[in-house]
């Protein structure tokens, strides 16, 4: 019985590793270097060091990307689904990444 459990655990571990490798191939996966770049940009806007920005400021920053308004609206909905008044650095990094990749790749669909 124990050997069956060990085999099942190994199979599950291999599946998880495979899923992680596949996820890293997605253009929506944020690589560490990209994340650091987005966090650095966030810090430049978070002058008070509070760890968040007003949601309206994120909208203004997104508008500066020159992406089409419907694309910016969709990205905003993805990163702020509850329409919070504040966005943290994770939400900011996701928004910047989605817009950057959309601009870079073009016809690629945003994640669901």
WOPEQUI-V874197 format. One record per residue. N is the residue number from 1. PHI is phi as a letter, one per 40 degrees, with the letter a starting at -180 (NA if undefined). PSI is psi in whole degrees, -180 to 180 (* if undefined). D_LAST is the distance of its C-alpha to the last C-alpha in Angstrom with 1 decimal. Layout:
N&PHI&PSI&D_LAST ; N&PHI&PSI&D_LAST
This chain:
1&NA&-41&41.3 ; 2&c&-38&40.5 ; 3&c&-34&39.9 ; 4&c&-40&37.4 ; 5&c&-42&35.5 ; 6&c&-43&35.7 ; 7&c&-44&34.5 ; 8&c&-40&31.5 ; 9&c&-41&30.7 ; 10&c&-41&31.0 ; 11&c&-42&28.8 ; 12&c&-42&26.1 ; 13&c&-42&26.6 ; 14&c&-39&26.3 ; 15&c&-41&23.1 ; 16&c&-43&21.6 ; 17&c&-41&23.0 ; 18&c&-42&21.5 ; 19&c&-40&18.0 ; 20&c&-42&18.5 ; 21&c&-40&20.0 ; 22&c&-42&17.1 ; 23&c&-39&14.6 ; 24&c&-19&17.1 ; 25&c&-17&16.9 ; 26&c&140&13.3 ; 27&c&-15&13.5 ; 28&c&-11&11.1 ; 29&c&129&13.7 ; 30&c&113&16.2 ; 31&c&157&19.7 ; 32&d&-44&22.5 ; 33&c&-38&24.2 ; 34&c&-44&21.2 ; 35&d&-44&20.7 ; 36&c&-38&24.4 ; 37&c&-46&24.3 ; 38&c&-38&21.6 ; 39&c&-35&23.6 ; 40&c&-41&26.7 ; 41&c&-44&25.4 ; 42&d&-47&24.4 ; 43&d&-35&27.9 ; 44&c&-27&29.5 ; 45&c&-26&28.0 ; 46&c&67&28.7 ; 47&d&-34&32.4 ; 48&c&-6&33.5 ; 49&g&32&31.7 ; 50&c&-17&30.1 ; 51&g&9&26.8 ; 52&a&163&24.7 ; 53&b&152&24.5 ; 54&c&141&24.6 ; 55&d&-37&21.2 ; 56&c&-33&23.1 ; 57&c&-38&24.1 ; 58&c&-43&20.6 ; 59&d&-44&20.1 ; 60&c&-43&23.4 ; 61&c&-43&22.5 ; 62&c&-38&19.3 ; 63&c&-31&21.5 ; 64&c&-15&23.8 ; 65&c&-13&21.4 ; 66&g&17&22.2 ; 67&c&157&18.6 ; 68&c&145&18.2 ; 69&d&-44&17.8 ; 70&d&-35&14.8 ; 71&c&-46&12.9 ; 72&c&-41&14.5 ; 73&c&-43&13.6 ; 74&c&-43&9.8 ; 75&c&-43&10.2 ; 76&c&-42&12.7 ; 77&c&-37&10.6 ; 78&c&-43&8.1 ; 79&c&-18&11.3 ; 80&b&64&13.5 ; 81&c&-23&12.0 ; 82&c&8&15.7 ; 83&f&46&17.2 ; 84&c&151&19.5 ; 85&c&-16&22.6 ; 86&b&148&22.4 ; 87&b&139&20.0 ; 88&c&-179&20.9 ; 89&c&-28&21.0 ; 90&c&-46&17.9 ; 91&c&-42&15.8 ; 92&c&-48&17.8 ; 93&c&-41&17.3 ; 94&c&-45&13.5 ; 95&c&-47&13.8 ; 96&c&-40&16.5 ; 97&c&-47&14.9 ; 98&d&-45&11.8 ; 99&c&-43&14.4 ; 100&c&-47&16.8 ; 101&c&-38&14.8 ; 102&c&-42&13.6 ; 103&c&-40&17.3 ; 104&c&-45&18.6 ; 105&c&-27&16.7 ; 106&g&-92&16.4 ; 107&c&-4&14.9 ; 108&c&141&12.0 ; 109&c&144&8.5 ; 110&c&155&6.4 ; 111&c&154&3.8 ; 112&c&*&0.0
